[in-house]
Amino acid sequence: MTSASWLAAMITPENDFDGAPLLRKEFTLEEDHGAVVKATLRATALGVYEASINGVPAGPDVLSPGWSSYEWRLRHRSYDVTALIRPTTVIGVELGNGWYRGRLAWHGMSNLYGSELGFFGQMDIEFADGHVQSVASDASWQAGLSATTFNDLYDGQTIDSRRLQQGWAEPGFVPGTGWTGAREVAFDVGRLAEPVGPPVVRAGVVRPVEVFTSPGGKTLVDFGQNLVGWLRFTVQGEAGHTITIRHAEVLEEGELGVRPLRTAKATDTFILSGGQDSFEPTKTFHGFRYAEVTGWPGNLGADDLEAVVVHSDLERTGTFECSNELVNQLHRNIVWGLRGNFLDLPTDCPQRDERLGWTGDIGVFAPTAAFLYDVKGFLQDWLLDLAAEQKAQDGLVPITVPDVLKYCPQPAEFPAPESSALWSEASVWVPWALWEAYGDLSVLENQYESMAAHTRRVEGLLSPAGLWDSGFQFGDWLDPDAAPDQPWAAKADTAVVATACMYRTAILTARAAGLLGKHDDEASFEALAARVRNAFAEHYVAADGTISSDCTTVYALAIAFDVLLTPELREFAGNRLAELVRDNSYRVSTGFAGTPFITHALTDTGHVDGAYRLLLEEGCPSWLYPVTMGATTVWERWDSMLPDGTINPGEMTSFNHYALGAVADWMHKAIGGIRPLEPGYSRVLIQPQPGEGIDWASTSLKTPHGEVRTAWKYDDGGFRLEATVPDGVAADVVLPDGARHGVTGGTHHFEAALAPAPDYEVSR
């Protein structure tokens, strides 16, 4: 739809109505054109909207149009509403603050994008004779009061059911006292964009597993799963009676653990009408497992309410299961972490006063995400925002996208924003992960300018020696050996981390240029990569192979990114990495930078046993420690909850952060044995690499060409593998004894004479 075809205007109510106004437009169908054959509603908002036709929701989406870089992209959605059209029809719209006007980030600021809510919509009705009747938002629309008296994504929603106006979105409703008109506001339709990703929807329901009384006498509800969404219920009580519900991810000393929320109130308030009231606060969302309910009339039971799970509408594509139930729970935790944080954009966490699109998190998690779900459109949409923010900042990829932090005050001692290794690298690493997963060259075509602009900008930041050794870096953020209040204080030298990341970025950008036929760029970026690689070798690799700062992260990155110059240096790095992991009793010693790559680095240098022991360790810090503590999502810190059940004293203590769950990429590829030999899995490598502690595993992936499945087990002292390959796809199968087989579509069975390694005891 071109801008010329829009008849709509951006409108805002003459009265703000507590930040949650209703808008309505009643109209009659034009006559003498025959039957209605198609009716389409296109809508968007400055804020969030819910649209209905004659009182029926126009679609299943919630929190639309989501959060984009509003300065350049305001997405609109289209709805086929043909079945809802009547001779007299009402378009009804509920507005809320959402990301546009609500509180964002931890600075306590609202209205960062604008101070007025707005709606922009148009219904086009096509008749049998080809005539089209268009009904568009303009000053003729009416605006009124909703039952919502307060709404904020961080702080919650208040609904006073005494203000509910029955039938307001249906024909024949007569607006009473308090209803006003709407006025048109200036708006550039050039900002309108078709969404590339899916909408946010109600994706499921979770019932309580327990309702109980806390030591302090509070009524608490445990849903058994840390999730993202809200509560829904029907209740009856005295008019004016108030029910208050607070949300949190964990308990501490038997009470709701709200300190990790920082300033986010995460509280919904419901005021009863005296009749039967149904409540669902769809203008906010919370990250929670537990709810504290105050004021419930009578005794609250587990059947009285339910949690509605909310996230972007994604198709599940990958599965994993094995003989170790703790590992299975870890994998489920990773899946739930993705679901909770893929709410319109990839966020760091869904519960506290943050919930931002941190680039570093998705930069390392994208391969895992692209295995578990079809995230192609979801991440492509986000990458368009990244490119828009980057273009406005002279090639600088901000640390969050959308970049709301540019509107927030920063301490005077903070350096000016600049490219940051790993974080800004998302501009290159995410498109490449999508290319490998889906084999769609248009992803690289659409993002190439962004990829190249980032790489060239960082080239300008390199020292004369070719190192990225200046400016602020997050480095190996949240190294487990760093103090809780010093997440940047990692063992790994930030310049070593940054320079290794730059090498990977330069070589991937060169490969993208080559695929797109930009051979001059390809040669230029290859030369840049070679310069950085040689500088890394000269300044950070000692004659005996030791890498500067001599810790697990620097060896993991050097191996995983192939930055070392010779096979001998790579072998030394693998041995040294395995030694450091062993000397640390297989406890995790890496932060955000090293964790996604360490198991790959161990496996690729012949230390599969070390990778398995690292994965299966249960002592803190480890991937399985949170599982033993009852976690149902991945934590931000290895010890977000301490062994005594108290919450980590650090200011950043989320219990739903997917970044450290990037280990699932290794689980899928090494344990499950599925990886692409060509982008989009047009050729597949099937190579399960079994190790101590796991006796069988089954893994599946819906690729663009069909489903790939593996299932292996130890049986009668041998190794047995069943592998399924889609028709038309060739696969290389490599067994643990080194035997290789080439197969095509179908299900195939293999055996290898390999006894399982003995079990070992893990520390707890």
C-alpha positions in Angstrom: 0.0 0.0 0.0 1.5 3.3 -1.1 1.3 6.5 0.9 -1.0 7.9 -1.9 -3.6 5.2 -1.1 -4.0 6.4 2.5 -6.9 8.6 3.3 -6.4 8.4 7.0 -5.1 11.0 9.3 -3.4 10.5 12.7 -6.0 11.5 15.3 -5.8 12.0 19.0 -8.7 12.4 21.4 -9.6 15.9 22.6 -9.4 14.5 26.1 -6.6 12.1 27.1 -9.0 10.0 29.3 -6.3 8.7 31.8 -4.0 7.6 29.0 -6.4 4.9 27.8 -9.1 6.5 25.6 -11.7 4.8 23.5 -12.3 5.8 19.8 -15.3 4.8 17.7 -16.6 5.4 14.2 -20.1 4.3 13.2 -21.0 4.2 9.5 -23.4 2.6 7.1 -22.6 0.7 4.0 -23.0 2.5 0.7 -25.9 1.1 -1.3 -26.4 -0.3 -4.8 -23.0 -1.9 -5.1 -24.0 -5.5 -4.3 -22.6 -7.7 -1.6 -19.4 -7.0 0.3 -16.7 -9.3 -1.0 -13.8 -8.1 1.1 -13.1 -5.7 4.0 -9.7 -4.9 5.2 -8.7 -2.8 8.2 -5.2 -1.3 8.4 -4.3 0.2 11.7 -1.5 1.5 13.8 -1.0 3.8 16.7 1.3 6.1 18.6 1.0 3.9 21.7 -0.7 0.5 21.6 -4.1 -0.2 20.2 -6.8 -2.9 20.2 -9.2 -2.7 17.3 -12.7 -4.3 17.1 -15.4 -4.4 14.5 -18.9 -4.3 16.0 -17.5 -5.4 19.3 -15.5 -8.3 18.0 -11.7 -8.2 18.0 -10.3 -7.5 14.5 -7.5 -9.9 15.1 -5.7 -12.0 17.8 -2.9 -9.6 18.4 -2.2 -7.6 21.5 0.1 -4.7 22.3 0.1 -3.7 18.6 1.9 -2.2 16.8 4.7 -3.1 19.2 7.9 -1.1 19.6 9.9 0.0 16.6 12.2 2.9 16.0 9.3 5.3 15.8 11.3 8.1 14.4 11.7 6.2 11.2 9.4 3.2 11.2 5.8 2.9 12.5 4.5 -0.5 11.6 0.8 -1.0 10.7 -1.1 -4.3 10.7 -3.8 -5.5 8.3 -6.9 -7.4 9.3 -9.4 -9.3 7.1 -12.7 -8.3 8.7 -15.0 -9.2 5.9 -17.1 -11.6 8.1 -17.6 -8.8 10.7 -19.1 -6.2 8.4 -22.8 -5.3 8.9 -25.1 -2.7 7.2 -24.3 -0.4 10.1 -20.8 -1.0 11.4 -18.6 0.4 14.2 -14.8 0.5 14.3 -13.8 0.5 17.9 -10.3 1.2 19.2 -8.8 1.1 22.6 -5.5 3.0 23.1 -2.8 2.7 25.7 0.6 4.2 26.4 2.7 1.2 25.4 6.3 1.8 24.5 5.6 5.1 22.8 4.5 7.1 25.8 5.0 4.8 28.8 8.0 4.5 31.1 11.2 3.2 29.4 14.6 2.2 30.8 15.8 2.7 34.4 15.9 6.6 34.4 12.2 7.0 35.4 11.3 8.8 32.2 8.1 8.7 30.2 7.0 10.4 27.0 10.3 9.8 25.3 8.9 9.6 21.9 5.9 11.9 22.3 3.3 13.3 24.7 0.1 12.5 22.7 -1.4 9.1 21.9 -2.6 8.7 18.3 -4.5 6.3 16.1 -4.1 5.9 12.3 -6.4 3.5 10.6 -8.5 2.9 7.5 -11.0 0.3 6.5 -11.4 -0.5 2.8 -14.6 -2.3 1.8 -14.8 -3.8 -1.7 -18.2 -4.6 -3.1 -19.3 -7.0 -5.8 -19.3 -4.4 -8.5 -15.7 -3.4 -7.7 -16.6 -0.2 -5.8 -14.5 0.5 -2.7 -15.8 2.4 0.3 -13.1 3.7 2.6 -13.6 4.7 6.2 -10.6 6.4 7.7 -9.5 8.0 10.9 -10.3 11.7 10.9 -11.8 14.4 13.1 -15.3 12.9 12.8 -14.4 10.1 15.2 -15.6 10.1 18.8 -13.5 9.6 21.9 -14.6 8.4 25.4 -13.6 7.1 28.7 -12.5 3.4 29.1 -12.4 1.3 32.3 -8.6 1.7 32.5 -7.5 4.5 34.8 -3.8 3.8 34.6 -1.5 1.8 32.3 2.2 1.3 32.0 4.3 -1.6 30.8 6.6 -1.5 33.8 4.1 -0.5 36.5 1.0 -2.3 35.5 -2.7 -1.5 34.8 -5.6 -0.3 36.9 -9.1 -1.2 35.7 -12.2 0.2 37.3 -15.1 -2.0 36.0 -17.6 0.6 37.2 -16.5 2.7 34.3 -17.1 0.0 31.7 -19.4 1.2 28.9 -21.2 -1.8 27.6 -21.8 -1.8 23.8 -19.6 1.2 23.2 -18.1 -0.5 20.1 -21.4 -1.7 18.7 -24.0 0.0 16.4 -26.7 2.0 18.2 -24.5 3.1 21.2 -25.3 6.6 22.1 -22.2 8.4 23.6 -23.2 10.1 26.8 -21.7 12.8 29.0 -17.9 12.9 28.8 -17.5 11.7 25.2 -15.6 14.2 23.0 -14.3 14.4 19.5 -10.9 13.8 18.0 -8.5 16.1 16.3 -6.0 15.5 13.6 -2.3 15.8 14.3 0.6 16.2 12.0 2.0 12.9 10.9 4.4 11.8 8.0 2.9 8.8 6.3 6.3 8.0 5.0 7.1 6.6 8.4 4.5 3.9 7.9 6.0 0.4 7.4 4.6 -3.0 6.7 5.6 -5.4 9.5 8.1 -8.0 8.6 7.7 -10.0 11.8 4.7 -11.6 13.4 2.3 -9.9 15.9 2.3 -10.4 19.6 -0.4 -12.8 20.7 -1.8 -14.7 23.6 0.3 -17.9 23.1 -1.1 -20.1 25.9 -2.4 -20.4 29.4 -0.7 -21.6 32.5 -2.8 -22.6 35.5 -1.7 -22.2 39.2 0.0 -25.2 40.8 -0.5 -23.9 44.3 -2.2 -21.1 46.2 -0.7 -20.7 49.7 -0.2 -18.2 52.5 3.2 -16.6 53.1 4.9 -16.3 56.5 3.7 -12.7 56.5 0.1 -13.7 55.9 0.0 -12.8 52.1 -1.9 -14.9 49.6 0.5 -16.1 47.0 -0.1 -18.0 43.8 2.6 -20.2 42.2 2.2 -20.9 38.5 5.1 -23.3 38.5 6.8 -21.5 35.5 8.5 -18.2 35.1 6.5 -16.7 32.2 5.6 -13.4 30.6 2.1 -12.0 30.3 -0.7 -11.3 32.7 -3.5 -12.8 34.8 -7.0 -13.3 33.6 -10.1 -14.0 35.8 -13.8 -13.5 36.4 -14.9 -12.4 39.9 -17.9 -11.0 41.7 -17.8 -8.7 44.8 -19.0 -5.5 46.3 -19.0 -2.5 44.1 -15.9 -0.4 44.6 -14.0 -3.3 46.2 -10.3 -3.5 45.1 -8.2 -6.5 44.2 -4.4 -5.8 43.9 -2.0 -8.2 42.3 1.8 -7.9 42.4 4.1 -10.0 40.3 7.6 -11.4 40.8 9.8 -14.2 39.5 11.0 -15.6 42.8 10.3 -15.8 46.5 12.7 -14.8 49.1 12.2 -16.0 52.7 8.8 -17.1 51.6 7.6 -13.7 50.4 7.4 -12.1 47.0 11.0 -11.2 45.8 10.4 -7.8 44.3 13.9 -6.2 44.7 15.1 -7.5 41.3 12.3 -5.4 39.7 14.1 -2.3 40.8 11.6 0.6 40.3 9.0 -1.4 38.2 5.9 -1.8 40.3 4.5 -4.8 38.2 1.2 -4.3 40.0 -2.3 -4.6 38.6 -5.3 -3.2 40.3 -8.9 -4.2 39.7 -12.0 -2.3 41.1 -15.2 -4.3 41.1 -18.6 -3.2 39.8 -20.8 -5.2 42.0 -21.8 -7.6 39.2 -19.7 -10.3 37.6 -16.5 -8.8 36.3 -14.0 -10.2 33.8 -10.5 -8.7 34.0 -7.6 -9.0 31.6 -4.9 -6.2 31.7 -3.8 -6.2 28.1 -2.0 -2.8 28.2 0.9 -4.1 30.3 2.9 -7.3 30.8 4.9 -8.8 33.6 7.7 -11.3 34.0 6.6 -13.6 36.9 6.1 -17.0 38.3 4.5 -15.8 41.5 1.6 -13.4 42.2 0.6 -11.8 45.4 -3.2 -11.3 45.6 -4.7 -8.9 48.0 -8.4 -8.2 48.4 -9.8 -11.3 46.7 -13.5 -11.6 47.9 -13.8 -14.9 49.7 -11.2 -17.7 49.4 -8.9 -17.7 46.4 -8.6 -21.1 44.7 -6.4 -22.4 42.0 -9.3 -22.5 39.6 -10.1 -18.8 40.1 -7.5 -17.3 37.8 -5.0 -18.2 35.0 -1.9 -16.7 33.6 -2.0 -15.7 29.9 1.4 -16.3 28.2 2.2 -13.5 25.7 4.9 -13.3 23.1 5.4 -12.9 19.4 3.6 -15.5 17.3 6.5 -17.8 16.4 6.5 -21.3 15.0 8.5 -23.9 17.0 11.0 -25.6 14.7 13.6 -27.3 16.9 13.4 -29.9 19.7 16.0 -31.6 22.0 15.7 -34.3 24.6 18.3 -36.6 26.2 18.7 -39.1 29.0 19.7 -36.4 31.6 16.6 -34.8 33.0 18.5 -31.8 34.4 19.8 -31.1 30.9 16.2 -31.4 29.6 15.0 -28.9 32.1 17.9 -26.6 31.1 16.7 -26.8 27.5 13.1 -26.1 28.6 14.4 -23.1 30.5 16.1 -21.8 27.4 13.0 -22.2 25.4 10.9 -20.3 28.0 13.5 -17.6 28.2 13.3 -17.1 24.5 9.5 -17.0 24.6 9.4 -14.4 27.4 12.0 -12.1 25.8 10.8 -12.4 22.2 7.9 -10.0 22.8 7.9 -8.0 19.6 11.7 -7.5 19.8 14.6 -9.5 21.4 14.9 -8.0 24.9 17.3 -8.7 27.7 14.7 -9.3 30.4 10.9 -9.0 30.7 10.4 -8.0 34.3 12.3 -5.0 35.7 12.6 -1.3 34.6 14.5 -2.2 31.5 13.2 -4.7 28.9 15.4 -3.3 26.1 16.6 -4.7 22.9 20.2 -5.2 24.0 22.2 -6.0 20.9 24.9 -8.1 22.6 22.3 -10.6 24.0 20.8 -11.4 20.6 24.1 -11.2 18.8 25.3 -14.4 20.5 21.9 -16.1 21.0 20.6 -15.8 17.4 21.9 -19.3 16.2 20.1 -20.9 19.2 16.9 -18.9 18.5 16.9 -19.8 14.8 17.0 -23.5 15.7 14.3 -23.4 18.3 11.8 -21.2 16.4 11.3 -19.7 13.0 12.6 -16.2 13.9 13.5 -15.1 10.4 10.8 -12.4 10.1 11.0 -11.5 13.8 14.7 -10.7 13.6 14.6 -9.2 10.2 12.1 -6.7 11.4 14.4 -5.8 14.4 17.4 -5.5 12.1 15.5 -2.9 10.0 15.3 -0.8 13.2 18.9 -1.5 13.9 19.9 -0.2 10.5 17.7 2.9 10.9 19.2 3.7 14.2 22.7 3.1 12.9 22.2 5.2 9.8 21.1 8.1 11.9 24.3 7.8 14.0 26.9 7.7 11.2 27.3 3.9 11.3 27.3 3.5 15.0 25.3 0.5 16.1 23.8 1.4 19.5 23.8 -1.0 22.4 20.0 -1.2 22.5 17.6 -1.2 19.5 15.3 0.7 19.5 17.8 3.2 20.9 15.8 4.8 23.7 18.9 5.4 25.7 19.8 8.3 23.5 17.0 10.2 25.1 18.0 9.4 28.6 20.6 11.3 30.7 23.9 9.6 31.3 26.4 10.4 34.0 28.9 13.0 33.0 31.8 10.6 33.5 30.4 8.2 30.9 32.2 8.3 27.5 30.3 9.4 24.4 28.5 6.5 22.8 30.7 4.4 20.4 30.7 1.0 18.8 31.1 -1.8 21.4 32.5 -5.2 20.6 30.0 -8.1 20.7 27.1 -5.7 21.2 27.5 -3.6 18.0 28.6 -6.8 16.3 24.9 -7.9 16.2 24.7 -5.9 13.0 26.8 -8.6 11.3 26.4 -11.7 13.5 22.6 -11.7 13.5 22.1 -11.5 9.7 24.8 -14.2 9.3 23.0 -16.5 11.7 19.8 -16.0 9.7 21.6 -16.7 6.5 23.1 -19.9 7.8 19.7 -21.0 9.3 17.4 -20.2 6.4 19.6 -19.8 3.3 17.7 -16.7 2.2 20.2 -14.3 0.5 17.8 -11.4 0.8 18.6 -11.2 4.5 22.2 -10.3 3.6 21.1 -8.1 0.7 18.8 -6.1 3.0 21.4 -5.8 5.8 24.6 -5.5 3.8 24.8 -1.7 4.0 24.4 -2.0 7.8 27.0 -4.8 8.1 29.5 -2.9 6.0 28.9 0.4 7.8 29.6 -1.1 11.2 32.7 -2.9 10.0 34.1 0.2 8.4 33.3 2.3 11.5 35.2 -0.1 13.8 38.1 -0.2 11.2 38.4 3.6 12.0 38.6 2.8 15.7 41.5 0.4 15.4 44.9 1.5 16.7 47.8 1.9 14.2 48.8 -1.6 15.2 45.4 -3.0 14.1 44.0 -3.6 17.5 40.6 -2.6 18.9 42.1 -1.5 22.2 40.5 1.9 23.0 37.1 3.1 24.1 34.6 1.6 26.5 33.9 -2.1 26.2 31.5 -4.4 28.0 34.0 -7.2 27.4 33.2 -10.5 29.1 30.3 -9.0 30.9 29.2 -10.7 34.1 32.2 -12.9 34.5 31.3 -15.1 37.5 34.4 -14.1 39.3 33.5 -10.4 39.1 32.0 -8.7 42.2 28.2 -8.4 42.0 28.5 -4.6 41.7 31.2 -4.7 39.1 29.9 -6.8 36.2 32.5 -5.3 33.9 35.5 -6.6 36.0 36.2 -9.7 33.9 39.4 -11.7 33.8 39.5 -11.4 30.0 41.3 -8.2 28.7 38.6 -6.2 26.9 41.0 -5.4 24.1 41.7 -9.0 23.4 37.9 -9.8 23.4 37.2 -6.8 21.1 40.0 -7.5 18.7 38.9 -11.2 18.4 35.3 -10.1 17.8 36.4 -7.6 15.1 38.2 -10.3 13.2 35.1 -12.4 13.1 33.0 -9.4 12.0 35.4 -8.5 9.2 35.6 -12.0 7.9 31.8 -12.5 7.9 31.3 -9.1 6.2 33.8 -10.2 3.6 31.9 -13.5 3.0 28.6 -11.6 2.7 30.2 -9.2 0.2 31.4 -12.2 -1.8 28.0 -13.9 -1.8 26.4 -10.6 -3.1 29.0 -10.2 -5.8 30.6 -7.1 -4.2 34.1 -8.4 -4.9 36.0 -5.1 -4.3 34.4 -5.0 -0.8 35.2 -8.6 -0.3 38.8 -8.0 -1.0 38.9 -4.9 1.2 37.3 -6.7 4.2 39.5 -9.8 3.7 42.5 -7.5 3.9 41.1 -5.9 7.1 40.5 -9.3 8.6 44.0 -10.4 7.8 45.4 -7.2 9.4 43.4 -7.7 12.6 44.4 -11.4 12.7 48.0 -10.6 12.4 47.8 -7.9 15.0 46.1 -10.3 17.4 49.0 -12.8 16.8 51.7 -10.2 17.3 50.4 -8.4 20.3 48.3 -11.0 22.2 49.8 -14.4 21.5 53.1 -15.2 23.2 55.8 -17.4 21.6 54.6 -20.4 23.6 51.0 -19.9 22.5 49.7 -18.3 25.7 47.0 -15.6 24.9 47.1 -12.4 26.8 45.1 -12.6 30.1 45.3 -16.4 29.9 41.7 -17.2 30.8 39.0 -19.4 29.4 37.2 -16.7 27.5 40.1 -15.5 25.4 41.0 -19.1 24.4 37.3 -19.9 23.6 37.0 -16.8 21.4 40.3 -17.4 19.6 39.4 -21.0 18.8 35.7 -20.3 17.9 36.5 -17.3 15.7 39.6 -19.0 14.1 41.8 -16.1 14.9 44.9 -18.1 15.5 47.4 -18.3 12.7 48.6 -21.9 12.8 47.2 -25.4 13.7 49.9 -25.6 16.4 48.7 -22.5 18.1 45.1 -23.7 17.8 46.0 -27.1 19.4 47.9 -25.3 22.2 44.8 -23.0 22.8 42.5 -26.1 23.0 44.8 -27.9 25.4 45.2 -24.7 27.6 41.4 -24.1 27.5 40.7 -27.7 28.6 43.3 -27.3 31.3 41.8 -24.1 32.7 38.3 -25.7 32.6 39.6 -28.8 34.5 41.6 -26.7 37.0 38.3 -24.8 37.8 36.6 -28.1 38.6 34.4 -27.7 35.5 32.7 -24.7 37.0 31.8 -22.0 34.5 34.4 -19.2 34.4 33.1 -17.2 31.4 30.7 -14.2 31.0 28.5 -13.0 28.2 31.4 -13.1 25.6 32.9 -16.5 26.3 30.0 -18.6 27.4 28.3 -19.0 24.0 31.5 -20.3 22.5 33.4 -22.3 25.1 31.7 -25.7 24.6 32.2 -25.3 20.8 35.8 -24.4 21.3 36.5 -27.5 23.5 34.7 -29.8 21.1 36.4 -28.4 18.0 39.8 -29.0 19.5 39.2 -32.6 20.6 38.0 -32.0 24.2 34.5 -33.3 23.9 34.8 -34.8 27.4 35.6 -31.3 28.9 32.6 -29.8 27.1 30.3 -32.5 28.6 31.6 -32.1 32.1 31.3 -28.3 31.8 27.7 -28.7 30.8 26.8 -31.3 33.4 28.4 -29.7 36.4 25.9 -28.8 39.1 28.0 -26.7 41.4 27.8 -22.9 41.2 28.6 -21.4 38.8 27.2 -23.7 36.1 24.4 -24.1 33.7 22.7 -26.8 35.9 23.1 -25.0 39.2 20.0 -22.8 38.5 18.1 -26.0 37.5 19.0 -27.6 40.9 17.6 -24.4 42.5 14.3 -24.8 40.8 14.8 -22.4 37.9 12.4 -22.5 35.0 14.1 -19.9 32.8 17.8 -19.0 32.3 19.2 -16.5 34.8 21.1 -13.3 34.1 23.8 -14.2 36.6 25.1 -17.7 37.3 24.1 -17.1 40.9 21.1 -14.8 40.6 19.9 -16.8 43.6 22.5 -17.8 46.1 22.6 -21.4 47.5 20.9 -20.2 50.7 17.9 -19.1 48.8 18.6 -15.3 49.0 18.7 -13.1 45.9 22.1 -12.0 44.6 22.8 -8.5 46.0 23.7 -7.1 42.5 21.5 -4.5 41.1 21.1 -6.5 37.9 19.6 -9.8 39.0 17.1 -11.0 36.4 15.7 -14.6 36.5 14.8 -14.5 32.8 17.8 -13.7 30.6 18.4 -15.9 27.5 22.0 -14.9 26.7 23.7 -17.6 28.8 21.3 -20.1 27.2 23.3 -19.8 24.0 24.9 -23.2 25.0 21.8 -24.8 23.4 23.5 -24.1 20.1 26.2 -26.6 21.1 23.6 -29.0 22.5 21.8 -29.1 19.1 25.0 -29.4 17.1 27.3 -31.5 19.2 24.9 -33.7 21.3 22.1 -33.7 18.8 24.5 -33.7 15.9 22.6 -31.4 13.4 24.4 -28.6 11.7 24.2 -27.0 8.2 26.9 -27.8 5.7 25.3 -25.3 3.4 23.1 -22.3 4.4 19.4 -23.2 5.0 20.4 -26.9 5.5 20.4 -27.6 1.8 23.2 -30.0 2.8 23.4 -31.3 6.4 26.1 -32.6 8.6 24.9 -35.3 11.1 27.6 -35.9 13.6 26.5 -36.6 17.2 29.4 -36.5 19.6 28.4 -38.4 22.7 30.1 -38.0 26.0 30.0 -38.9 29.6 26.7 -38.5 31.4 24.3 -38.7 28.5 23.2 -42.2 27.2 20.8 -41.1 24.5 19.5 -38.0 22.7 16.9 -37.1 20.2 16.9 -33.8 18.2 14.8 -32.5 15.4 14.7 -29.4 13.2 12.2 -28.1 10.7 14.4 -26.7 8.0 13.3 -24.8 4.8 13.6 -28.2 3.0 11.8 -30.4 5.5 12.5 -32.0 8.9 15.9 -33.3 10.0 15.8 -35.7 12.9 18.5 -37.6 14.9 18.1 -40.2 17.6 21.1 -42.0 19.1 21.7 -44.3 22.1 24.1 -46.6 23.6 22.7 -50.2 23.2 24.5 -53.5 24.0 27.8 -51.8 24.3 27.5 -50.1 21.0 26.3 -46.8 19.5 23.2 -46.7 17.4 21.9 -43.8 15.3 18.7 -43.2 13.5 18.8 -40.2 11.1 16.1 -38.7 9.0 16.9 -36.4 6.1 14.3 -34.5 3.9 13.8 -35.6 0.3 16.2 -33.8 -2.0 18.7 -33.1 0.8 22.1 -34.7 1.0 23.7 -35.4 4.4 27.2 -36.4 5.6 26.9 -38.7 8.5 29.9 -39.0 10.8 29.9 -41.7 13.5 31.9 -41.5 16.8 34.3 -44.2 15.5 35.2 -41.9 12.5 33.2 -43.8 9.9 31.6 -41.5 7.3 28.5 -42.1 5.2 26.8 -40.0 2.5 23.0 -40.3 2.4 20.0 -38.5 0.9 16.3 -38.3 1.8 14.8 -40.9 4.1 15.4 -42.5 7.4 18.8 -44.3 7.9 20.2 -46.5 10.6 23.9 -46.7 11.7 25.9 -48.6 14.3 29.4 -48.1 15.7 31.3 -50.3 18.0 31.8 -47.8 20.7 31.2 -48.4 24.4 29.9 -45.5 26.5 32.3 -43.8 28.8 31.9 -44.5 32.5 29.7 -42.4 34.6 31.3 -39.8 36.9 30.2 -38.0 40.0 29.4 -34.3 39.8 29.9 -31.8 42.6 26.9 -30.1 44.1 
